[in-house]
């Protein structure tokens, strides 16, 4: 399906443009594609053999003990280039037929003394001694296989043609973008280059416990919705191409770079000088927050990017006098970004749709279009959450909201609010009262290994919500104090407690050496030289700092634009902030990552010409009069 879709896009969008190029351009593109493809084939570390397993010949394997009465040697594992085969401590003799690829490793576990075994690959016998000692309890034997020349030709040619076609399509795609908007392509390069340096330094990327949890799900296919399953499925899809979190980090780098460049090109189109556009491009590139966040494998990075896209789309709607939404491709873009916001975080649906619903009030001329967008987003959202997740056998957690209820209940337990005996027994059975955890800014209950077994949240249970409501009615001040305390990272630059930034510690201890995540810095000399979160730059890792930049920018825009309509642009981030005030489980910067991106963009907005700012307000007044 992906291949067919890619081919259709290439044929309908890129081929017509390619055919209209001059012969010299066509020759240059073909030459560049051939040269790049050859380099990729020679220097790439990606193992593509498993995608061409049908080209590999079958091999046979037989293993016997030399001494027929010998039973002290076991085959404990059988790994090959094309995958691992079931073994699990199999006693000899052993027979197998299949496709191992170009190599295979047999691991034996001798129980006592020295033993001899006979290994027969394709009828060729070899005798091996397998001995055990105190320091060596497992013996590995590797076998190499030669691929027939005919298969090599087919294999190499097909890879070369695929890579050449892909490079050609990407080159033509950039030429198309360059023709439409020259700034759009080039503005992304400072970001990509800078962030690649960070990625190579912290190769294969930064990871945390959440990363390892999702990585394990992605490779077992046992998906849960503890973290948004759609994001875990995306990790699975990308890592099947390259089995490392570096592939996810690279995808995030390219996505955020081009989204940021696209947004800056919109400012350029609205009159921002080229000088300031490039200054902002380098700010996006060099700010350590972006450089480290974009190489961290969290759902919050694509989510923050999606909120940023939604913000830019609102910017276009307001500044285009609503006409931006009339184009079908823009409607599709708004639907996609709204779906991404809705599905990449459990609390994303109100952020995605509340703002669009408010636009209905002010853009009555486009009421039908906006309403259709809302209906499509809701339809696809519930399709993904229900039948699609059921088809993929995703384990859901419908009781997840009870974590928030338990946090408020914990606040009341600490405050000494009286609790009915029946409810007290229920809560005490979950966690003994004397051990009930409560720290306003940090919910231990949300952890997979928390004090309440996480499977409890796999079923809906109305009791925690009922208890929380009763306690609120008894003593509402406790709930207000808890909410204000938990939300300090949003409205206070110094909230009085540490704010978690990025998992640099996790990088150094190597996430327990999990395959595809283990740290292997390509530039180890830069590990302690690149800017990272520290006491020297704490303000850069404070969501409140960027929120106040946004608020100050809005006041300046309202003053210069002479219209309240400009405030509609900020609906996505203000709704996101309100949601986080109500639902916040931990003092993590990543939850408000989009705030930093929008704050940088806002600096560019306040530098726009006054004439451009005033257009957005005039348009709505005229539109509403015409409607009447």
C-alpha positions, -999 to 999 in steps of 0.1 A, spaced: 0 0 0 28 24 9 47 15 -23 16 21 -45 8 54 -28 44 66 -32 44 56 -69 11 74 -75 24 106 -59 57 104 -78 39 98 -112 12 125 -107 33 152 -90 69 147 -98 70 131 -133 53 160 -152 78 185 -136 107 162 -144 97 158 -181 97 196 -185 133 201 -172 161 208 -197 183 179 -208 212 192 -189 192 192 -156 179 157 -163 214 144 -169 227 161 -137 198 146 -116 204 111 -131 242 114 -125 236 127 -89 212 98 -82 236 72 -95 265 86 -76 245 89 -43 231 54 -47 265 38 -52 278 56 -20 248 45 -1 253 8 -12 290 9 -2 288 28 31 253 20 44 252 -3 75 216 -12 69 210 -49 63 187 -52 33 192 -90 29 161 -99 48 140 -81 22 155 -103 -5 153 -136 13 137 -153 -17 170 -149 -35 189 -169 -10 193 -207 -14 182 -233 11 207 -249 34 206 -281 55 220 -286 89 226 -317 110 243 -319 143 253 -352 160 274 -360 191 305 -379 180 300 -403 209 265 -416 203 260 -421 240 269 -384 248 240 -362 259 259 -334 277 258 -308 248 228 -287 240 220 -262 212 209 -231 230 205 -207 201 205 -206 164 209 -170 149 214 -161 113 214 -130 90 178 -136 81 166 -141 117 167 -164 147 153 -199 146 137 -217 175 161 -238 196 157 -234 233 182 -259 247 176 -287 222 195 -319 229 214 -335 201 209 -348 174 194 -319 156 183 -314 120 171 -282 102 164 -269 66 159 -233 57 174 -200 46 200 -185 70 213 -159 46 251 -153 43 260 -164 79 247 -184 108 258 -187 145 253 -219 165 256 -215 203 262 -246 223 261 -252 261 283 -281 272 273 -292 307 304 -311 317 340 -316 305 351 -318 268 327 -330 241 330 -335 204 301 -329 180 297 -334 142 282 -304 123 270 -311 88 262 -281 66 249 -291 32 265 -326 35 299 -312 44 311 -326 78 332 -309 104 342 -321 138 342 -295 166 353 -298 203 329 -282 227 344 -278 262 332 -260 293 350 -242 321 343 -219 350 347 -188 328 332 -202 296 298 -218 297 288 -212 260 306 -219 227 296 -201 195 304 -215 160 299 -193 130 294 -205 94 296 -183 63 277 -190 30 286 -178 -4 257 -162 -24 256 -175 -61 268 -149 -86 234 -148 -103 217 -140 -71 243 -113 -63 236 -96 -97 198 -95 -91 202 -84 -55 227 -56 -63 208 -44 -93 174 -42 -76 188 -23 -47 207 1 -70 176 8 -91 154 13 -60 178 37 -44 184 56 -77 146 60 -82 142 72 -46 170 97 -48 157 110 -81 122 115 -66 136 133 -36 158 155 -58 129 164 -80 107 170 -49 132 195 -36 133 212 -70 95 215 -70 96 231 -35 124 253 -45 104 266 -75 74 273 -54 92 289 -25 130 292 -26 133 300 12 113 269 22 140 244 13 171 262 23 158 274 57 157 238 68 194 231 62 209 249 93 185 229 115 191 196 99 229 200 100 230 212 136 206 185 148 225 158 129 256 168 149 237 163 181 223 130 169 258 117 159 272 128 193 244 111 212 240 83 187 216 66 182 195 91 202 182 98 237 159 74 254 141 69 286 121 41 303 91 51 281 113 47 250 124 12 260 88 2 268 75 13 234 105 -1 216 98 -35 232 61 -33 221 71 -22 186 93 -54 182 69 -79 198 38 -66 181 20 -67 215 7 -31 214 -9 -14 244 -24 21 247 -5 29 279 15 51 255 -5 61 223 -5 29 203 -5 48 170 30 62 179 43 28 189 30 14 155 49 43 138 81 32 157 75 -3 146 71 7 109 102 29 108 124 5 128 116 -23 104 136 -2 78 165 4 102 166 -14 135 177 15 157 160 45 174 183 66 152 158 60 124 130 76 146 153 105 156 162 112 119 125 112 110 119 137 138 148 159 127 135 160 91 99 166 101 106 194 126 131 211 103 108 213 74 78 222 95 98 251 110 111 262 76 76 260 62 63 282 90 92 307 86 85 309 48 49 319 57 63 348 77 84 358 47 53 358 25 36 381 50 64 407 48 90 396 74 125 406 61 148 379 48 174 389 74 150 382 103 137 350 87 173 336 86 179 348 122 149 328 134 160 298 113 194 298 131 176 303 165 155 272 158 187 254 148 210 264 176 187 265 206 198 235 227 162 228 236 154 219 200 187 201 194 182 177 223 144 173 222 143 164 185 167 135 190 148 121 220 124 93 213 92 104 229 56 107 216 57 143 229 81 154 201 58 145 171 29 158 192 46 191 198 54 193 161 18 186 152 5 214 176 31 237 160 17 228 125 -19 234 138 -8 268 151 8 278 117 -24 267 100 -45 290 123 -20 317 114 -27 312 77 -65 311 83 -65 344 101 -41 363 79 -56 350 46 -90 363 57 -103 328 59 -96 320 22 -67 296 31 -92 270 42 -110 271 8 -83 250 -9 -88 213 -7 -51 206 0 -52 230 30 -84 213 43 -65 179 40 -36 194 59 -58 207 87 -74 173 90 -40 155 92 -26 179 118 -57 177 139 -56 139 137 -20 138 147 -27 160 177 -57 139 187 -39 105 184 -4 113 196 -15 121 232 -45 109 252 -55 144 260 -50 157 224 -86 156 211 -98 188 229 -66 206 217 -73 196 181 -110 203 178 -119 230 203 -100 256 184 -115 246 150 -150 248 167 -143 283 179 -133 293 144 -169 284 133 -181 314 153 -159 340 135 -157 325 100 -193 319 92 -187 321 55 -165 289 59 -188 273 84 -195 243 62 -158 236 55 -148 238 91 -177 217 103 -168 191 77 -132 191 90 -145 184 125 -167 156 114 -139 139 94 -114 142 123 -139 128 148 -149 99 124 -113 89 117 -103 93 154 -130 69 166 -123 45 138 -87 43 148 -95 41 185 -121 14 182 -122 -10 152 -86 -4 141 -71 -9 176 -94 -39 180 -81 -54 148 -45 -48 159 -53 -63 193 -42 -32 212 -47 -35 249 -65 -4 261 -67 13 294 -102 28 297 -96 35 334 -65 57 327 -83 89 338 -86 74 373 -49 82 378 -59 118 379 -87 110 403 -63 91 426 -40 122 426 -68 144 439 -78 117 464 -42 115 476 -43 153 482 -74 149 503 -59 120 523 -28 141 531 -51 171 540 -71 149 563 -105 153 546 -129 129 561 -137 98 539 -167 75 542 -159 41 557 -169 22 525 -147 44 503 -119 42 529 -120 4 527 -119 5 489 -89 29 489 -71 10 517 -73 -22 497 -55 -5 468 -28 12 489 -26 12 527 -35 47 539 -2 51 557 17 44 524 -5 64 501 19 84 479 13 121 474 36 147 458 16 173 441 38 176 410 47 139 406 22 111 403 38 78 413 5 61 405 9 67 368 41 46 367 39 11 351 56 -2 383 36 21 406 19 12 439 -13 2 420 -9 -26 395 -12 -10 361 -36 -37 349 -62 -21 373 -66 7 347 -74 -18 319 -110 -18 331 -133 11 338 -141 17 374 -164 47 384 -156 45 421 -124 67 421 -143 95 402 -172 93 426 -150 95 456 -130 124 441 -162 143 434 -175 138 469 -142 149 484 -142 180 462 -177 190 474 -165 185 510 -133 206 506 -128 221 472 -98 242 483 -77 210 485 -83 203 448 -76 239 438 -43 239 458 -33 205 442 -40 218 407 -21 250 412 8 231 427 10 205 399 7 232 372 35 254 386 59 244 358 34 260 334 30 294 350 61 298 372 96 300 358 109 287 391 82 263 403 101 253 434 108 217 423 130 202 396 117 201 360 127 171 340 143 180 306 158 152 286 172 117 295 209 124 293 215 101 322 197 74 303 221 79 274 252 74 296 239 42 313 228 29 279 192 21 286 204 -13 299 220 -21 266 188 -27 247 195 -35 210 189 -5 188 191 19 218 226 12 233 247 44 232 275 45 205 286 81 202 302 89 168 317 121 183 325 111 219 347 142 222 316 164 219 296 147 247 307 171 273 311 202 250 277 205 234 252 227 254 229 205 276 205 213 304 223 227 334 222 252 361 238 277 337 207 278 314 177 267 335 154 293 320 156 277 286 140 246 300 111 263 317 77 262 298 66 293 317 94 313 302 81 306 267 45 310 277 52 345 289 69 353 256 38 341 238 15 362 260 37 393 256 38 387 218 0 385 217 -4 418 235 20 435 211 2 420 181 -32 431 195 -18 466 199 -2 468 165 -30 450 146 -58 469 163 -79 437 163 -88 410 188 -92 385 160 -54 380 160 -58 361 193 -75 333 174 -41 322 161 -31 312 196 -61 290 203 -42 257 199 -14 266 224 -38 282 249 -61 252 248 -31 229 252 -20 250 282 -55 248 298 -56 210 293 -22 207 310 -32 228 339 -61 204 346 -43 171 336 -6 171 346 11 141 361 47 151 362 70 182 360 83 173 325 93 200 299 83 177 270 46 181 278 49 217 267 75 214 240 52 231 215 52 262 237 89 268 229 84 264 191 54 287 191 73 313 212 101 315 186 76 318 158 57 346 177 89 367 178 88 367 140 51 376 141 56 408 161 82 419 135 56 418 107 46 451 91 16 468 108 -3 469 75 -2 431 74 -13 427 110 -43 450 105 -56 430 75 -67 401 97 -90 422 118 -106 442 90 -115 411 70 -136 396 98 -157 427 103 -165 429 66 -172 392 64 -197 394 92 -214 424 77 -217 406 44 -231 376 61 -258 397 77 
